[in-house]
Amino acid sequence: MLRFDRVSLTYGNQKILNDISFEIQEGQFAVFIGPSGCGKTTTLKMINRLIQPDSGHIYLNGQDIASIDRYELRRHTGYVIQQIGLFPNMTVAQNICVVPKLLKWPKDQCDQTVRALLDMVEMPYDQYAHKYPSEMSGGQQQRIGILRALAASPPVVLMDEPFSALDPMTRRSLQLEVKNLQQKLNKTIVFVTHDMEEALDLADIIVFMDRGQIVQTAPPEEMLESPATDQIREFLGKHQSAPDPAGLTVDQFMRTGIITVKQDRGINECVSRMQHHNVDTLLVVDGARRYQGTVSIADIRLTGHVVKTIGPLVRCVTPTVHTGDNAKECFEQLISSGFPYLVVLNGDETVAGIVTKTSMASAMAEQLWG
Amino acid sequence: MNELLVSILQAAAVHTGYTLVSVAIGAVLGLTLGIGLSRLPALARYLIPLLSILNTVPGIVFIGMLYILTGMTPATVIIALSIYAMFPVLKNTVVGLDSVDAQYKEAARGCGMDHYQRLVQVELPLAMPTIIGGLRLSTVYTVSWAVLAAMISQGGLGNFIYQGVSSNNNALILQGAVPAAILALILGGLVDLLQKRAVPRGLRKGRDGK
């Protein structure tokens, strides 16, 4: 449908586009994204010949666009810009009909088009057709901007950051509307944005550009799954797919660096260690650092005066789990056991860490909000 | 008394005639040149300052020089006044077209308008408030400059003023000056009416601050 074949553009000695080639299929929603100055808008404007390439060819349905009259080409290519650019001297109806008029459609056909299009975005003809752009909100204006681009039913519609000047609520509803229109009318859309969320929501295919080159071309799911470079990963940011919660293991959420004490240590050393770290329980290990149980300050107070070492005071009731155990099961155990924490052991029975209700809550928060 | 009124009205009619013809010619010239210059920004950069300097040549000097070329005829008056009337329109046309917001030019290009369509459908309508502002200025100025017609005996309200000045007759001066002032007010008002009609409704809202 639309094909770039080794297109380059240089301003002075700065390469704006460097040997770009790609192809967009009919009916595809292609989103170009990348850091500012990456050449995405330049690429878009080449499609309706607002910018001419230095070298290379652009084919629309197999025809080199350099051989099409540029006014004719633009009249058959929809164009929506960020600043909206509705003509303030024309009514809504006149704005929508700009291109049909340039194409010399008869008047009643123009009227029908205006009615049908306004109907499609649920803006009643009687209420809106004769308003001027200055009498409408930004969101309504851009809706008309989109209708103006669609009026002469062009096969390809170009959109240059059309929603980035709108508030988030309006942006969201317009995104949905555009996606609906595109699917209903089977348009090929070339869309430029710097908003990854927008790209992921709308695109059939995302083209990531940087410094005049295409870095990766992939459907949203594929780009999320395997971003080609760190830069893309950064752009994906919080949208990158979280690991499957069912596959999470307990060691991803445990607290490490737990204070332990050897079982042959004296009561006094144990108490001072508790004071120093401001805890009321210590994990007790043997000479090989294997987990033996816990010792609490309450037990020491009760019977500490009759024993020298903590060995006899060790209790072994706190539930233990092992690293690699399923996180969900561990959480369930923690909650049903009534203990304030679980001890997580390594394969060799040494202490790996503990899971508390706090670490569980923060782990869930991370899953939810990233 | 009746005779006086008739003579004032006659002079005022001649005066109005000079003004309207000159402003019409000047406006057409100014608009055409202005559009031309706005298409050739390189040329405009040099030509606009040059024209501004010409604009500062006193009318009295200019009419004097033209008088040498074209003699004591109404043509001398019309040519001189037309050229003066042209400047404000020319300048405002260039400024008005120049200050059309880039988004409209970009949208017009993207819609597939050619140069002429962009000019007529988008740029000129958007520049119209500024251009008519220039027309108003040149109309009011021309009313006062037309007084100079009397300098080369071509009638108009200037007649009374010149006679009054040379005979030190204040009543005679006022007899010319007051109708000229009223004429300026009336013609200025007419241009304001034109402004209301020629400026598209969509552009008017914001200007009124409503």
Interface residues (C-beta under 8 A of the other chain):
Chain A: N48 L50 Y71 E72 L73 R74 R75 H76 T77 Y79 I81 Q83 I84 G85 L86 F87 P88 N89 M90 T91 V98 V99 L102 Y132 P133 S134 E135 R148 L158
Chain B: D101 A102 Q103 Y104 E106 A107 A108 R109 G110 C111 G112 M113 D114 Q117 Q121 V122 P125 L126 P200 R201 G202 L203 K205 G206
